[in-house]
């Protein structure tokens, strides 16, 4: 019963993490076109959303991937998740401050894709582990 509850929380956390990665990807891809197409909005966009999103994305991803790992023990998912998080963190901090907006966006998009794929695979393996635990 405990495995079922942790697998359900993993599915929810992985789903939330994939949704946040998708939101980040949409933000990175569409915002430049919106700002370029509507110069009026450019004067209102002075903040840096990537750094603020890390406050939610990093802990959520660590918890979701950690819970899933306890069941499936697949180290590749943890490695991919850590790589995606690292790309996001470097893009939102170092690249944004020192390398410019292009490097920031490139690293953030790559990180969001890698992290979303890790969460998707984590969700699939957690579901398989849950099914195997029910059968046993």
C-alpha positions in Angstrom: 0.0 0.0 0.0 2.8 2.4 0.8 4.4 1.8 -2.7 1.1 2.7 -4.3 0.9 6.0 -2.4 4.5 6.9 -3.2 3.9 5.9 -6.9 0.8 8.1 -7.1 2.7 11.1 -5.6 5.5 10.4 -8.1 3.1 10.5 -11.0 1.7 13.8 -9.8 5.1 15.3 -9.2 6.5 14.1 -12.5 3.4 15.4 -14.3 3.8 18.8 -12.6 7.5 18.9 -13.5 6.8 18.1 -17.1 4.2 20.8 -17.2 6.6 23.3 -15.7 9.3 22.3 -18.2 6.7 22.8 -21.0 5.8 26.2 -19.6 9.4 27.1 -19.5 9.9 26.0 -23.1 6.8 27.9 -24.3 8.0 31.0 -22.5 11.5 30.8 -24.0 10.3 30.2 -27.5 7.3 32.5 -27.7 8.3 35.5 -25.6 10.9 36.9 -28.0 8.3 36.8 -30.8 5.7 38.5 -28.6 8.1 41.2 -27.5 9.4 41.7 -31.1 5.8 41.8 -32.5 4.4 44.0 -29.8 7.0 46.6 -28.8 4.6 48.1 -26.3 5.1 44.9 -24.1 8.8 45.2 -24.2 8.8 48.1 -21.8 6.9 46.1 -19.2 9.2 43.0 -19.4 12.3 43.9 -17.3 12.3 40.8 -15.0 14.1 37.6 -15.4 11.6 34.7 -15.0 14.1 31.9 -15.4 15.8 32.5 -12.1 12.4 32.7 -10.3 11.2 29.5 -11.9 14.2 27.6 -10.5 12.8 28.1 -7.0 9.9 25.8 -7.9 11.5 23.6 -10.6 14.6 22.4 -8.7 12.9 21.1 -5.5 9.9 19.7 -7.4 12.3 17.8 -9.7 14.5 16.5 -6.9 11.6 15.2 -5.0 9.8 13.6 -8.0 13.0 12.0 -9.4 14.1 10.9 -5.9 10.7 9.2 -5.1 10.7 7.5 -8.5 14.3 6.3 -8.1 13.5 4.6 -4.8 11.2 2.3 -6.8 12.9 1.7 -10.2 16.6 2.3 -9.3 17.4 3.6 -12.8 20.5 5.8 -12.4 20.2 7.1 -16.0 17.1 9.0 -15.1 18.8 10.6 -12.2 21.8 11.5 -14.4 19.5 13.0 -17.1 17.5 14.9 -14.5 20.6 16.3 -12.9 21.9 17.3 -16.4 18.7 19.1 -17.2 18.6 20.9 -13.9 22.3 21.9 -14.3 21.6 23.3 -17.8 18.6 25.2 -16.4 20.6 26.6 -13.5 23.6 27.6 -15.6 21.3 29.2 -18.2 19.3 31.2 -15.7 22.3 32.4 -13.7 25.8 32.4 -15.3 24.7 32.5 -18.9 22.1 35.2 -18.3 24.6 37.4 -16.4 27.8 36.8 -18.5 27.0 35.2 -21.9 23.8 37.0 -23.0 20.2 36.2 -23.8 21.0 33.8 -26.6 23.1 31.5 -24.4 20.5 31.9 -21.6 17.7 30.7 -23.9 19.7 28.0 -25.5 20.7 26.4 -22.2 17.3 26.9 -20.7 15.5 25.3 -23.7 18.0 22.4 -23.7 17.6 21.9 -19.9 13.8 22.0 -20.1 13.8 19.3 -22.8 16.3 17.0 -21.0 14.5 17.5 -17.7 11.1 16.8 -19.2 12.3 13.7 -20.8 13.8 12.5 -17.5 10.5 13.1 -15.7 8.5 11.4 -18.5 10.8 8.3 -18.3 10.7 8.4 -14.5 6.9 8.4 -14.6 6.8 5.4 -17.0 9.2 3.4 -14.9 7.4 4.3 -11.6 4.2 3.1 -13.2 5.8 -0.2 -14.2 7.2 -0.6 -10.7 3.8 0.1 -9.2 2.2 -2.5 -11.4 4.8 -5.1 -10.6 4.4 -4.4 -6.9 0.6 -4.9 -7.2 1.1 -8.2 -9.0 3.6 -9.5 -6.4 
